[in-house]
Amino acid sequence: MSKPLIRTYKNSIDLKRMQKLTQAIWSLESNYHIGDLAWQRYRHAGRENEWITTIWEMGDKPVAWGWVKLPDNLMFQVDPNFPEVSKDVIEWFDKMTEANEQRVTVLETESHLISALEDSLFKPLKETPEVLMKISLESCPFLVHLPDEFKARHLKGDEDLTNRVSVQKAAFTSSRVTEESYRNIMNSYPYDPSLDWVIESPTGEFAAFCLIWFDEMNKVGLLEPVGTDPIFWRMGLGSSVCKLALNALRDKGAETAIVVCTSPNTQEFYESIGFEPYAQTKSFYRLKNTNSDGS
């Protein structure tokens, strides 16, 4: 078999190459959705020096990509029809990082990646896994009743940028999202403003939000991110904005929506809407500098 062409990431055209692979092999057994790649690439501006990204191609077909987040973390995806490329990505990762401890997270169902990691002497890392959840959109449309004088709508465009970033920072105090980075989000594929929903308070600020990324080919949407300004907690706004965005997603022709939960509290929240768990992540680590006995 011929060796794949190795392409160093340069710009948004290469991100679409990565998304092409992600879309082609997407299933409930794969870790990434095309919206993951856009959100993670653009939500923070000015971090390019912390990332090293490469794409492996056979002809014009992407078969793998690797994304190193310095100093020590690898995200990667490999077409299951080309499992041998997994080791090429791992060897590339080893060359790209100087950190002694290397970390990788995959989905528990990605057996071809797990086998390659184990063959490369990666060991399971004792970390709380992220839980992936799904919902069939047959349950839509959801009926939503907002508190008096609260309004729900999708974003109109640049005129909503300041408010949208403000509520993001209120919901996630450590967020590094800026107006510049969110504008990049809005200009990325497959962002759709009609799936970027907010609830507006009586005084005009945004109180809650839900952005859904729609993969039209696979008829699946990813919720990322979702949040509520703490001032407006316990009013049901987080649940309401998700339901309204899910209604809009179904109207686009989607059949399924998925979300990634990073804590038991978020899992409980999505279960209250009707999501159910279907998989979880599995993390691995390897030490570059070890003694001959492996210690």
ChimeraX attribute file (.defattr): number of C-alpha atoms within 10 A of each C-alpha:
attribute: neighborCount
match mode: 1-to-1
recipient: residues
	/A:1	3
	/A:2	6
	/A:3	9
	/A:4	17
	/A:5	15
	/A:6	14
	/A:7	14
	/A:8	14
	/A:9	19
	/A:10	11
	/A:11	8
	/A:12	13
	/A:13	10
	/A:14	16
	/A:15	20
	/A:16	18
	/A:17	21
	/A:18	24
	/A:19	23
	/A:20	16
	/A:21	21
	/A:22	26
	/A:23	19
	/A:24	14
	/A:25	20
	/A:26	19
	/A:27	13
	/A:28	16
	/A:29	15
	/A:30	19
	/A:31	23
	/A:32	21
	/A:33	23
	/A:34	24
	/A:35	25
	/A:36	17
	/A:37	16
	/A:38	23
	/A:39	22
	/A:40	11
	/A:41	19
	/A:42	21
	/A:43	20
	/A:44	19
	/A:45	15
	/A:46	10
	/A:47	11
	/A:48	12
	/A:49	8
	/A:50	10
	/A:51	16
	/A:52	18
	/A:53	22
	/A:54	21
	/A:55	25
	/A:56	24
	/A:57	19
	/A:58	14
	/A:59	10
	/A:60	9
	/A:61	13
	/A:62	23
	/A:63	28
	/A:64	27
	/A:65	28
	/A:66	24
	/A:67	18
	/A:68	22
	/A:69	19
	/A:70	16
	/A:71	16
	/A:72	18
	/A:73	19
	/A:74	23
	/A:75	17
	/A:76	23
	/A:77	24
	/A:78	26
	/A:79	21
	/A:80	17
	/A:81	10
	/A:82	12
	/A:83	17
	/A:84	14
	/A:85	24
	/A:86	25
	/A:87	17
	/A:88	16
	/A:89	23
	/A:90	19
	/A:91	12
	/A:92	14
	/A:93	23
	/A:94	18
	/A:95	9
	/A:96	17
	/A:97	19
	/A:98	13
	/A:99	15
	/A:100	14
	/A:101	14
	/A:102	20
	/A:103	22
	/A:104	22
	/A:105	21
	/A:106	22
	/A:107	22
	/A:108	17
	/A:109	16
	/A:110	17
	/A:111	14
	/A:112	17
	/A:113	25
	/A:114	23
	/A:115	15
	/A:116	19
	/A:117	21
	/A:118	14
	/A:119	11
	/A:120	13
	/A:121	14
	/A:122	19
	/A:123	17
	/A:124	17
	/A:125	15
	/A:126	10
	/A:127	10
	/A:128	12
	/A:129	18
	/A:130	19
	/A:131	20
	/A:132	21
	/A:133	21
	/A:134	22
	/A:135	23
	/A:136	16
	/A:137	20
	/A:138	10
	/A:139	11
	/A:140	17
	/A:141	14
	/A:142	14
	/A:143	9
	/A:144	14
	/A:145	9
	/A:146	14
	/A:147	12
	/A:148	8
	/A:149	9
	/A:150	16
	/A:151	15
	/A:152	21
	/A:153	16
	/A:154	21
	/A:155	19
	/A:156	12
	/A:157	12
	/A:158	12
	/A:159	9
	/A:160	13
	/A:161	17
	/A:162	14
	/A:163	16
	/A:164	23
	/A:165	20
	/A:166	18
	/A:167	21
	/A:168	24
	/A:169	17
	/A:170	18
	/A:171	20
	/A:172	16
	/A:173	10
	/A:174	9
	/A:175	13
	/A:176	13
	/A:177	18
	/A:178	19
	/A:179	18
	/A:180	16
	/A:181	19
	/A:182	21
	/A:183	17
	/A:184	18
	/A:185	20
	/A:186	20
	/A:187	13
	/A:188	18
	/A:189	19
	/A:190	19
	/A:191	19
	/A:192	17
	/A:193	15
	/A:194	17
	/A:195	24
	/A:196	26
	/A:197	26
	/A:198	31
	/A:199	24
	/A:200	19
	/A:201	17
	/A:202	13
	/A:203	8
	/A:204	11
	/A:205	16
	/A:206	26
	/A:207	30
	/A:208	30
	/A:209	31
	/A:210	25
	/A:211	27
	/A:212	29
	/A:213	27
	/A:214	26
	/A:215	19
	/A:216	14
	/A:217	10
	/A:218	16
	/A:219	15
	/A:220	25
	/A:221	28
	/A:222	23
	/A:223	21
	/A:224	19
	/A:225	16
	/A:226	21
	/A:227	24
	/A:228	27
	/A:229	20
	/A:230	13
	/A:231	10
	/A:232	15
	/A:233	14
	/A:234	9
	/A:235	12
	/A:236	15
	/A:237	26
	/A:238	23
	/A:239	20
	/A:240	23
	/A:241	28
	/A:242	24
	/A:243	21
	/A:244	23
	/A:245	25
	/A:246	29
	/A:247	19
	/A:248	20
	/A:249	25
	/A:250	21
	/A:251	13
	/A:252	15
	/A:253	13
	/A:254	22
	/A:255	18
	/A:256	19
	/A:257	23
	/A:258	23
	/A:259	23
	/A:260	22
	/A:261	19
	/A:262	13
	/A:263	12
	/A:264	10
	/A:265	10
	/A:266	14
	/A:267	20
	/A:268	14
	/A:269	14
	/A:270	21
	/A:271	15
	/A:272	11
	/A:273	14
	/A:274	15
	/A:275	19
	/A:276	19
	/A:277	17
	/A:278	13
	/A:279	20
	/A:280	19
	/A:281	18
	/A:282	20
	/A:283	20
	/A:284	19
	/A:285	20
	/A:286	20
	/A:287	15
	/A:288	13
	/A:289	11
	/A:290	10
	/A:291	7
	/A:292	6
	/A:293	5
	/A:294	8
	/A:295	7
